Amino acid sequence: MRDVPVDSAQGLVVLGWRSAEDGLFLRARGEPDEIRLRCLCGRCHWIVRELFSGGATTLVLSCHNCGQKRTFLTEGMAAHLP
């Protein structure tokens, strides 16, 4: 696992995600291991929303600390239903 600054993650395509005590972990296209997304403020905790439209899923993230927002395309993700 490696930390990736949110500014370096532009264009990342997310294959899956999980939230844990030590941050948000993403499986991304082209990455052999999970990555942990780090905000500009240095934190790794994000509020995650999945938006579904026309069969596609978009991941919308807001930093839990500073409110920084980022959107990522996803590939092959199904809805996380309760």
N, C-alpha and C positions, 0 to 999 in steps of 0.2 A: 504494500500500500504506500502511496506517496501523496503528499499534499499538492494540490494544484490551485494557484491563485485564480479567483473568479475571472479576472481580466484575461488570463491565458486560456481560459476554457471556452472562449467565444467560438461558436461553430461546432461544439461538441455534440455528438448524437448519443443520447442516453439509451442504454439497453435495459437498465434496471436500477433500482435505488433501494437503500435502506437507511434508516435513521437509528443511531446508537448514542450512548452516553457521550462518546468522544467525537461526535459530529455526523455529518451527512456523507454517506459513501455512495458513489456512483459506479456502475459498470458502464463503460463507454466503448463505442466502436473504435477499434485500433489500439485499445489499451489492454495489455496482457493481464493486469491486476486491477482491483478496485482502486479508485482514487478518492481522496477526501477533499471536498471543495472548501477552500479557505476564502473568506471575504476580505475586502480591502481593510476592514477594521481589525483583522487578525483572527476573528472567531470562525468556527467551523459548524455552527448550529444554524439551521435554516427552517423556516416554515415552508412546507411543501404543499402545493396544490397541483392536481392533475386536471387539465381541461380537455374534454373530449368533444371533437367536432368532425363530422363526416368520416368516422372510422379512424381518425388520427388522434394521438394524444400529445399534448404539449405539457411540459413540466414548468411550472412557475414557482420560483423560489424567492423568498424574502428573508434577509438576514434577521435572525432573532434579536441581534444586538442593535444594529444601526439602521435596519430597514432597507438596505441596498436590495434592489430587485434584479433578477435575471430570468430569462426564459430560454429553455432548451427544447429542441426537437427530440422526439423519442422514436424508437424503432422496435417493433415487435412487442410492445407493452400492452397488457390487458389492464382493465380497470382493477384497482385494489378495492374490492367490495368487502363490506363488513361481514 
